[in-house]
């Protein structure tokens, strides 16, 4: 499995082109503003068959050019139902885009535990509400890779002060779902650099507080 990053847009959002180098089947995870043409050019140069386009959540910086890339590739768009309203009306968000964003419809709802396959690989959907109600992470168990969107970053976590955000929910998502995965899992976030779950457990103060809170809550129960 090969992963290529496309960092674009006014707040340096990352889209990922992920593909099987043997079957040449792939997927795209998030499509930031000003990235669709670059991603599609790379898809054509590699001769890839893009099976899916996945939104880790509905904020405009992650879905800005999904409609354009879907039209170019004919791939199906996957996203969680709870964020559908954002994809349908991306210009109504509390923090607006600097440019108008085209609405896009969801073809397949990404649910907790559902899978999205391409080539010899399978991404398992982990519903991780908190940054938004419909935030998801995508786990490839064989390769030990987790695409975390804006739920978890290297050294930080996603903000929870936007519409449908919740600190309590992101805390549960990270401590009970993400940190339940092996320490060796490598994370690919929606902004910034890659990391591992071990590094975040040890050095991310937000995660350390969440894990301590989770343990304390368990003891109280």
JOURNOR-V401976 format. One record per residue. RES is the residue in one letter. SS is DSSP state (H for helix, E for strand, L for the rest). OMEGA is omega in degrees with one decimal (NA if undefined). BURIAL is 1 if it has 9 or more other ideal C-beta (glycine too) atoms within 8 Angstrom, else 0. Layout:
res ss omega burial
RES SS OMEGA BURIAL
RES SS OMEGA BURIAL
//
This chain:
res ss omega burial
X L 179.2 1
X E -176.9 0
X E 175.8 1
X E -177.1 0
X E 174.2 0
X E -179.0 1
X E -172.2 0
X E 177.1 1
X L -173.8 1
X L 177.9 0
X L 171.6 0
X L 176.8 0
X E -176.7 1
X E 167.4 1
X E -177.9 1
X E 169.0 1
X E -174.3 1
X E -175.1 1
X E 175.9 1
X L -175.3 1
X L 179.3 0
X L -178.1 0
X L -177.2 0
X L 170.3 1
X E -177.3 1
X E 177.2 1
X E 174.0 1
X E -179.5 1
X E -177.6 1
X L -177.3 1
X L -176.9 1
X L 174.5 1
X L 177.7 1
X L -178.5 1
X L -170.5 1
X H -178.6 1
X H 179.8 0
X H 179.5 1
X H -177.8 1
X H 176.5 1
X H 178.9 0
X H 177.6 1
X H -180.0 1
X H -179.6 0
X H 180.0 0
X H -177.4 0
X L -175.2 0
X L 170.5 1
X E -177.5 0
X E -175.5 1
X E -174.0 1
X E 169.8 1
X E -171.0 1
X E 173.6 1
X L 176.3 1
X L 173.1 1
X L -168.8 1
X L -178.2 1
X L -169.3 1
X H -176.6 1
X H 179.4 1
X H -175.3 1
X H -168.7 1
X L -177.1 1
X L 177.6 1
X H -179.7 1
X H -179.4 1
X H -177.9 1
X H 177.4 1
X H 178.7 1
X H -178.5 0
X H -173.5 0
X H -173.6 1
X L 177.6 0
X L 176.7 1
X E -178.1 1
X E -179.9 1
X E 174.5 1
X E 179.3 1
X L -176.4 1
X H -176.2 1
X H 178.5 1
X H -176.2 1
X H -177.9 1
X H 178.9 0
X H 178.4 1
X H -179.6 1
X H -178.5 0
X L -174.1 0
X H -178.1 1
X H -179.9 1
X H -176.0 0
X L -174.8 1
X L 172.3 0
X L -172.4 0
X L 174.4 0
X L 176.0 1
X L 177.7 0
X L 176.7 0
X L -180.0 0
X L 179.1 1
X L 175.8 0
X L 178.9 1
X L 180.0 1
X L 176.8 0
X L 176.3 1
X L -178.3 0
X E 177.8 0
X E 177.2 0
X L -176.0 1
X L 175.5 1
X L 177.2 0
X L 177.7 0
X L -176.2 0
X E 176.8 0
X E -172.3 1
X E 170.7 0
X E -177.1 1
X L -179.7 1
X L -174.9 0
X E -175.7 1
X E 175.7 1
X E 177.4 1
X E -179.8 1
X E 173.3 1
X E 180.0 1
X E -175.2 1
X L -179.8 1
X L 178.7 1
X L 172.2 1
X L 168.1 1
X L -177.3 1
X L -176.9 1
X L 178.7 1
X L 176.5 1
X E 167.8 1
X E -175.2 1
X E -171.8 1
X E 172.5 1
X E -170.7 1
X L -176.4 0
X L -178.5 0
X L -179.6 0
X L -175.8 1
X E 179.4 1
X E 173.3 1
X E -168.3 1
X E -179.1 1
X E 177.9 1
X L 176.9 1
X L -177.1 1
X E 176.5 1
X E 169.8 1
X L 177.4 1
X L -176.9 0
X E 175.8 0
X E 178.2 1
X L 177.8 1
X L -175.6 0
X L -176.0 1
X L 177.5 0
X L -178.3 1
X L -179.2 0
X L 174.3 1
X L -179.6 1
X L 177.9 1
X H 179.9 0
X H -178.6 0
X H 179.9 1
X H 176.9 1
X H 177.4 1
X H -179.3 1
X H -177.3 1
X H -174.3 1
X H -174.3 1
X H -176.4 0
X H -176.3 1
X H -176.1 1
X L 172.4 1
X L 178.5 0
X L -178.7 0
X L 179.3 0
X L -175.3 0
X L -178.3 0
X L 178.1 1
X E -178.5 1
X E 175.9 1
X E -174.8 1
X E -179.3 1
X L 174.8 1
X L 174.1 1
X L -171.7 0
X L 177.7 0
X L 177.2 0
X E 172.1 1
X E 178.4 1
X H 177.0 1
X H 179.6 0
X H -179.2 1
X H 175.4 1
X H -175.0 1
X H -169.2 0
X H -179.4 0
X L -174.2 1
X H 177.4 0
X H 179.9 0
X H 179.6 1
X H 177.9 1
X H -179.8 0
X H 179.5 1
X H 178.2 1
X H 178.2 0
X H -180.0 1
X H 179.2 1
X H -179.7 0
X H 179.1 0
X H 179.2 0
X H 179.4 0
X H -179.8 0
X H 179.5 0
X L NA 0
//
